[in-house]
Amino acid sequence: MSVYFPHKKLPYLLVLPQLVITLIFFLWPAEQAFEQAFYQEDAFGLSREFVGFDNFVYLFNDPQYYKSIWVTLVFSFSVAFSGLAIALWLAVMADRVIRGKLTYQTLLVWPYAVAPALAGVLWWLLFDPSMGPVALWLQYFGVDWNHFLNGDQAMTLVVISATWKQISYNFLFFLAGLQAVPRSLIEAASIDGASPFKRFWTIVFPLLSPTTFFLLVINLVYAFFDTFGVIDATTQGGPGVSTATMVYKVFNDGFIGLDMGSSAAQSVVLMFLVGVMTVIQFRYIERKVEY
Amino acid sequence: MIENRPWLTFISHFSLLLGIGVVALPVWVALVASTHPSSAFGAGEIPLWFGDQALENWRSVFLGEASSGVDVPVWYMMLNSFIMALGITVGKLFISLLSAYAIVFFRFPFRGACFWVIFITLMLPVEVRIVPTYEVVANLDMLNSYSGLILPLIASATATFLFRQCFMTMPGELIEAARIDGAGPIRFFFDILLPMSRTNIAALFVIMFIYGWNQYLWPVIITTDDAYYTLVMSIKRMLAVDQGDIEWNHVMVTTLLAMIPPVAVVIGMQKLFVKGLVDAEK
């Protein structure tokens, strides 16, 4: 655009509200996190001393922190892959269907609106070791289900809850991607005798790869940051630390453990991670604009 | 449809129905659980068909007569949730419409700096900077207040980014025409820009409302006074008893009540919702 309004003061007035909110509730806390990451504070917050990079050194020598990184990776990739796979399958099926497509869509997208914490509680009821129908059914088949004692089972439960909520989102994007695949390509391939299966893997899936990559990033970001509620409402990071992700640990060390220095250092590490993910996403957006 | 393959069509419908069933399963069980007396849950088995306590359970939980570990009734927390969700939605729309308007339609010194200060917040959720944000809000004396619940969650650039992209696609002739007709920037904003962005605003409204309603960690941290509890976070308090003492029927009524408003928004405004979702991530 090349035409602008020639005003001197008005634009400042217009950006002012957002700038003020951003400065107070974003930049100030971020600055505090950076500052605090270099200090050691006593448990009552009465005094603190400058310790340089000690908090970071301590953090990266702490086996617990590596454990939380590992938990985060297992959790995030499990959520992303199972969510993408199930959603892609359902979207391909919905794309084939002629009658009732919108009804199917409606009945599949509503979990998006459910808060992560509530999703966790709903699945907890199903898997409750003493009375949950799925847990009892598993016990009938000899699986000793108790996610309060077994770390792997606790992880499975939070992965299921988090995936359940995210399927709807992936489904909508895959469906939109599938509808953008040119019909003529599919028709040409089927005239050449390619089976539906072959058509999917050699034509449709490669054409969907931008959507898939975009969704992978979004799903990882979701699993990293938005699933706090799932974990806090169901397992609270337990048993032990087997479901304590990095974001959960920031909260836990800061508010329960009252170790402000370490929590702030972890915040800084996470901010760095988010920055990297944002850059990846922006790169992707620029690439998408090209074609 | 390229060719007719009845077998594949059958598999399609079957998969979709199975998917819908699995997705709906937890809500079904929750609905059933909400219709039984609390005594039905301790026995090592959960009832799989509806009981006769539905009205009783829903009424007592809604009015706060059932013991729940929270001092205020559910309808009151629902009101809080509405205030928070609407506050976040309206606040975000307000500040981001104005700043996107300034950034796209004006040229002024430090425009680039303003742009970056705002866009640095993109994607960095409150969960990451939770402890220092808490301290800032505590310093400002906003713990246990609606402004404390709302304002820190408004500080995000997603909406600004969307409006910026939407405004940039508008033709420059529009401003020229408006200026020739004697319209100033304020007139232009209200008479041309707002009506033209109507669908975008509505779509974003849907997404933001769901985002605001579903906030969990932030309300958990800054509210210690029951009067400011929101519905979604109150679940944590209701579950904070010994494992055997959880009153599942009441917990499930609360869970379902907390789900109903956002789910109704998604289903009722599906077109806008899908548009908002797809646009917001572009």
Interface residues (C-beta under 8 A of the other chain):
Chain A: M1 S2 V3 Y4 F5 H7 K8 L10 P11 Y12 L14 V15 P17 Q18 L19 I21 T22 L23 I24 F25 F26 L27 W28 P29 A30 Q32 A33 Q36 I86 W89 L90 M93 A94 R96 V97 I98 Y104 Q105 T106 L107 L108 V109 W110 P111 Y112 A113 V114 A115 P116 A117 L118 A119 V121 L122 W123 L125 L126 D128 S130 M131 G132 P133 L136 F148 W164 I167 S168 Y169 L172 F173 A176 I186 E187 S190 P196 F214 I218 V221 F225 D226 F228 G229 D232 A233 V247 V250 F251 G254 F255 M260 S263 A264 S267 L270 M271 V274 M277 T278 Q281 I285
Chain B: M1 I2 E3 R5 L8 T9 I11 S12 H13 S15 L16 G19 I20 V23 A24 L25 P26 V27 V29 A30 A33 F41 G42 A43 G44 E45 I46 L48 F94 I95 S96 L98 S99 Y101 A102 I103 V104 F105 F106 R107 F108 R111 C114 V117 I118 I120 T121 L122 M123 L124 P125 E127 V128 R129 I130 V131 P132 T133 Y134 E135 V136 V137 L140 L151 P152 I154 A155 A157 T160 M168 M170 P171 G172 E173 I175 E176 R179 G184 P185 F188 I210 W213 N214 Y216 L217 V220 I221 V232 M233 I235 K236 L239 Q243 G244 W248 V251 M252 T255 A258 M259 P262 V263 V265 V266 I267 Q270 F273 V274 L277 V278 E281 K282
